[in-house]
Amino acid sequence: MIGGLDLPTLDVRAHGLGSRLFPRSELEAMAGAPHLVALACDLERRGRLLEPIDSPPTAAAIESAVRHVAARQLRILSAWAGPGGALDVFYADADRRSLRALIRGALQAAPSGTRLAGLL
């Protein structure tokens, strides 16, 4: 055991939380949404959001709402893991990906808001 739950139990719970994330089929269906209103309605209908999106929905509002859901799942997993190092590899990989995205964005001269928007 590292910190909170023992690793096999944490793994099972992480897989359970993972089942609440968007499977490929849902992502593909969302990509085919004809407009933002349809996408926001679909997300709400599927029960994928913590709170409704203001009307009229914007891409930024939808992204923020989905990020809030992902952040909530990470907070739950972190609480289960406890203060130990069970999630250190995950966080290190997330940091590596974030740094790569920041560098790519800087090289492409993307605005700072755009570079930061997709980071964990």
PLY file of the C-alpha trace (Angstrom):
ply
format ascii 1.0
element vertex 120
property float x
property float y
property float z
element edge 119
property int vertex1
property int vertex2
end_header
0.00 0.00 0.00
1.24 3.49 -0.91
-0.59 6.23 0.96
-4.34 5.47 0.73
-5.69 2.33 -0.91
-3.54 -0.63 -1.85
-2.50 -0.54 -5.54
-4.79 -3.36 -6.81
-7.83 -1.69 -5.21
-6.78 1.71 -6.55
-6.37 0.17 -10.01
-9.89 -1.28 -9.92
-11.34 2.03 -8.80
-9.36 3.91 -11.47
-10.82 1.61 -14.13
-14.27 2.32 -12.72
-13.68 6.07 -12.98
-12.32 5.52 -16.47
-15.65 4.07 -17.51
-17.13 7.52 -16.85
-14.82 9.14 -19.39
-15.77 9.48 -23.04
-15.33 6.28 -25.04
-14.22 6.62 -28.65
-17.75 6.06 -29.95
-19.07 9.03 -27.95
-16.18 11.24 -29.04
-16.90 10.38 -32.67
-20.60 11.10 -32.19
-19.77 14.44 -30.58
-17.42 15.30 -33.44
-20.38 14.89 -35.79
-22.56 17.38 -33.91
-23.88 19.93 -36.40
-23.40 22.91 -34.03
-22.47 23.84 -30.45
-26.06 23.86 -29.23
-26.50 20.23 -30.34
-23.21 19.26 -28.70
-24.10 20.95 -25.40
-27.56 19.35 -25.41
-26.03 15.93 -26.13
-23.55 16.27 -23.26
-26.32 17.28 -20.87
-28.66 14.55 -22.11
-25.97 11.92 -21.54
-25.42 13.19 -17.99
-21.78 14.00 -18.72
-21.65 17.42 -17.04
-21.65 18.59 -13.44
-23.68 21.71 -14.22
-25.59 22.95 -17.25
-23.83 25.06 -19.86
-25.00 28.66 -20.20
-27.05 29.43 -23.26
-26.01 30.03 -25.95
-23.13 27.61 -25.49
-19.64 28.55 -26.62
-16.74 26.24 -27.41
-14.90 27.64 -24.38
-17.88 26.97 -22.08
-18.22 23.40 -23.33
-14.49 22.78 -22.94
-14.54 24.23 -19.43
-17.52 22.09 -18.40
-15.88 18.91 -19.68
-12.60 19.83 -17.97
-14.46 20.29 -14.68
-15.74 16.72 -14.98
-12.23 15.38 -15.69
-10.77 17.40 -12.80
-13.41 15.97 -10.47
-12.47 12.42 -11.48
-8.78 13.19 -10.85
-9.58 14.67 -7.42
-11.50 11.52 -6.50
-8.66 9.27 -7.66
-6.11 11.42 -5.83
-8.15 11.22 -2.62
-8.31 7.43 -2.93
-4.56 7.23 -3.55
-3.75 9.22 -0.42
-0.57 11.20 0.23
1.83 8.51 -1.04
3.35 8.19 -4.49
0.83 5.90 -6.19
0.01 8.50 -8.85
3.52 9.93 -9.28
4.05 8.22 -12.64
0.71 9.51 -13.91
1.48 13.07 -12.81
4.99 12.92 -14.27
3.57 11.77 -17.61
0.93 14.52 -17.52
3.67 17.08 -16.83
5.75 15.74 -19.73
2.80 15.97 -22.11
1.96 19.46 -20.90
5.50 20.68 -21.40
5.62 19.21 -24.90
2.33 20.93 -25.76
3.59 24.25 -24.37
6.80 24.02 -26.38
4.96 23.05 -29.58
2.60 25.96 -29.10
5.45 28.37 -28.46
7.27 27.19 -31.57
4.09 27.72 -33.59
3.63 31.17 -32.00
0.19 30.18 -30.69
-1.42 32.64 -28.23
-0.69 31.81 -24.58
-4.38 31.24 -23.79
-4.58 28.65 -26.53
-1.40 26.94 -25.32
-2.69 26.71 -21.75
-6.24 25.67 -22.61
-5.54 22.00 -23.24
-3.27 21.35 -20.28
-4.18 19.31 -17.22
0 1
1 2
2 3
3 4
4 5
5 6
6 7
7 8
8 9
9 10
10 11
11 12
12 13
13 14
14 15
15 16
16 17
17 18
18 19
19 20
20 21
21 22
22 23
23 24
24 25
25 26
26 27
27 28
28 29
29 30
30 31
31 32
32 33
33 34
34 35
35 36
36 37
37 38
38 39
39 40
40 41
41 42
42 43
43 44
44 45
45 46
46 47
47 48
48 49
49 50
50 51
51 52
52 53
53 54
54 55
55 56
56 57
57 58
58 59
59 60
60 61
61 62
62 63
63 64
64 65
65 66
66 67
67 68
68 69
69 70
70 71
71 72
72 73
73 74
74 75
75 76
76 77
77 78
78 79
79 80
80 81
81 82
82 83
83 84
84 85
85 86
86 87
87 88
88 89
89 90
90 91
91 92
92 93
93 94
94 95
95 96
96 97
97 98
98 99
99 100
100 101
101 102
102 103
103 104
104 105
105 106
106 107
107 108
108 109
109 110
110 111
111 112
112 113
113 114
114 115
115 116
116 117
117 118
118 119
